[in-house]
Amino acid sequence: MARRRRWTGRGFGLLHLNPEHPERLVYWVAASDASLYDANGVLVALNASREPAPDLVIADNEERLVAARRMDGRWKWESGYATSARLAREANDWAAERMRVALGCDFVVQENASGEQAPWKHAEETRVADLAAFSFGHRLATMTLTGAELKAAREKTRGSRVRIWPESGEIDEATRYGVGLVGLDMRAFVMVTRLQPEDFELVDLTLREVLRKADGGDR
C-alpha cells in the first residue's frame, strides 16, 4: 500500500529502444492522474525542456520533478542514482551556488529558474542525480559586468524569464564582477538586458559535471 500511495498523482515518460524495431525508439507515458497525459503538461515540458532530455522523467500533478534517469550507449541505466544525495534546498538556488563555486564568479545568470517557469520544482525525494540527468552537455560560460551594468541588468530581469543570483546584496558600480551561466542562457540574457559583454567565453566544463562533482564525484 505504501508504494501505491507514493504513486498517486504521479506519472512517467520513458524513451526506450523499441524491442520490435531496434532502429526506432518508443516514448511511453503512464500516469495515475489524467492531467499528466496532457501534451502541454509537466511530463512533456520536462522531456522537451532542453536537449538531450533524460530517458526517464517522473513528475507529479503539482508539476514537480520527482526523478529523472539517463541510460548509457548500451541502454543500461547509469550508475550512482541510489547513492545520490537528496536535495536539501531549493534546486535552482542550489545549482546556482554550485556553479558560482566551480567558476569562481560573483553572480550567476539563470533562465526560467523562478516563478511558474522554473524547471526544477521538485518533490521531497528528488536527488542531485535527477538534476544532473537534465544537463548532459550544457557547457558553462563566463563574462564580466561592471557594477553599473549589473545593477541595470538586475532591474531589467525582475519579473522576466531571466534572473541574476544572488538576487539581493550590495553592488559597487565601479567594480567589475565575474558572472557565470549556462552558455545556452546567454541569448535570453542579451534579449532581456540588451547587454552583450565582449569577454563572454564558453569554458570546458558542463553543468552536469558540476552537479555530479557536488554529489560526491564522477560516477
N, C-alpha and C positions, 0 to 999 in steps of 0.2 A: 504493500500500500504506500510506503514511503516513496518508492520510485514513481508511482502514479501521481502522487501529489506534486512531486518536483517537475513532472512533465506537463501538468495542467497549464494551459495558456502559453505553451511553447511550440516551436516548430523548427525544422531544419531544412537547409538547402544543401544538397550534395552533388558535386560534379565528379563523375567517375567514368572510367573506361567502360564502354558498352561491351559486355561479355559476348554478345551475339554478333557484334560488328566491331571488332577491335580497332578499326581505323576511325571510329567515331566515338563521341562522348555522349553521355546521358546526364541530364540535370534533373534530379529527383527532389521534389518538395513534399514534405509530410508535416502535418501540424494538428494539434488538438483544438485550435481556435481558427474559425473560418477567416478571420481578418488577416491571418498570416499567409493566406493564399493570394492575397491581393497583389496584382502586378506592380502596384505603386507602394507596396508595404515595405516593412523593415527588412525582411529577408532579401528581397531583390535589391533594395537600396544598398545593403551591406555588401552583397556579392558584386554589385556594379560600381561601388564607390571608387575603387582605384584598381588598375590592372597591374600585375595579375592578381586576381581575387583569390582568397583561400579556397580550398577544395571542399571544406565543410564549414558552414556557419549555422550556429544555433542561436535563436533570438526568442524574445517573449512578446506578449501582446501589449507590453508597456514600452515597446520599441527599444528594448535594451539588448545589447550583446550579452549572450551567456557564454559562448565558447566559439572558437574557430580553430581549424586544423588544416594542415598542409601535408601533401604527400610528396615523396621524392620521385625521381625519374622512373622508378620501378613500381609505382603505385602502392608503396608501403608508407604507413604513417611515419612522419618524422618523430624522432625520439625527443624526450625531455619534457613533455607536457605534464606527466604525472608528478614530477618534482618541481615544477614551476610554482613560484610564489603567487599567492592571491594578491590582488591589488588592494593596498591599504588606504588609498586615497583616490580622489577623482582622477580618471585616467589621463585626460588631456593635460592637466597640471603636472602630473607625474612624468609624462613623456617629455613635456617642455623642460622640466628640471634636468632630466637625463641628457637631453640634447645640449642644454646650456653647459653642463659639466663637460661633456665629451668634446664640444667645440671650443671651450674656454671663452665663451662670449658673455655679454651682459644681458641681452634680451633675446627672445625667440619669437618669431612670427609663425602663426598657425592659421590655416584656412579651415573654416567650418568646425571650430573647436569649442564653440559655446552656443547656447540657445538651442532652438529646435533642430538646427542643422548639425549638431555635434555628432560625429560618427561613433564615438566611444562611450555612449551612455551604457553603463554595464550593470550586470547583476552581481550579487554578493560573492558568488563563487568564481567569477571571471579571473583568469590568471594572466600574468605578464606574457606568457607564451601565446595567449589568444590575441593580444595586440600585435605581437611580432609577426603573426601569420598574415597580417594585412600589409606588411611593409617590406615585401620581398626584395625589391630592387630600387627603393626610393632613395637616391643619393642626397646627402645633405649639402648645404651651401653656406657660405659666409659672406658678409658685406659689412660696411661701416656706415654709420649715420652720425651727423653732428647732433648735439643735444637739441638744437633748434629744429632740425629735420625730424627728429624722433618725437618731439612734442607735437609738431604738426601732424605727423603720421598717426599718433595716438588719438588725436581728436577726430581725424577723418575716418579712422577704423571703428570708432564707437558705434555699436549697433549694426555693423556690417558683417560680412561673412569672414572677415579677417580680424585677428586680434594680435596684439603685441603683449607678450607675457614676460615679466610680471606686469599686471595691469595697473599697478599703482607704484608710488615711490617718487622721490625727487630726481629731477633731470637737470643737469647743468648744461645750458645752451652752448657753452664754449668747448665742451668735452666731446671727443669722438668716441662713439660706443660701438662695440662689436655686436653684430646681430646674426643669429643663426636661423636656419629654416630648412624645410624640405625643398629641394630645388623646384619641384613642381608647383609649389605655392607662390613662387615669385611672380607669376603672371597676375594672380589675384591681387597681390600686394601693390604692384605697379598700377593696376586698373583703379584700385580704391584710393591710393595715396598720391598718384601721379609722380612718384619718386622712382628714379631708376639709377641706383648707385653704380658708378663705373667700375668699382672693385668687386662687384658680385662675382663669386667663383664657386664652382662645384668642387667638393672635396671627395677624396677616395674613402668614403665612409657612408654606410647606409643606415637609415633609421632602424631597420631590422637588427643590424649588428649592435647598435647602441642599446636597444631594448634587451636583446639576448645577453649581452655582457652584464647589464644591470641585474639580470635574472640569475646570475651565477656562472657566467662564462658561456663560451660557444658550445652548443650541444650538437 
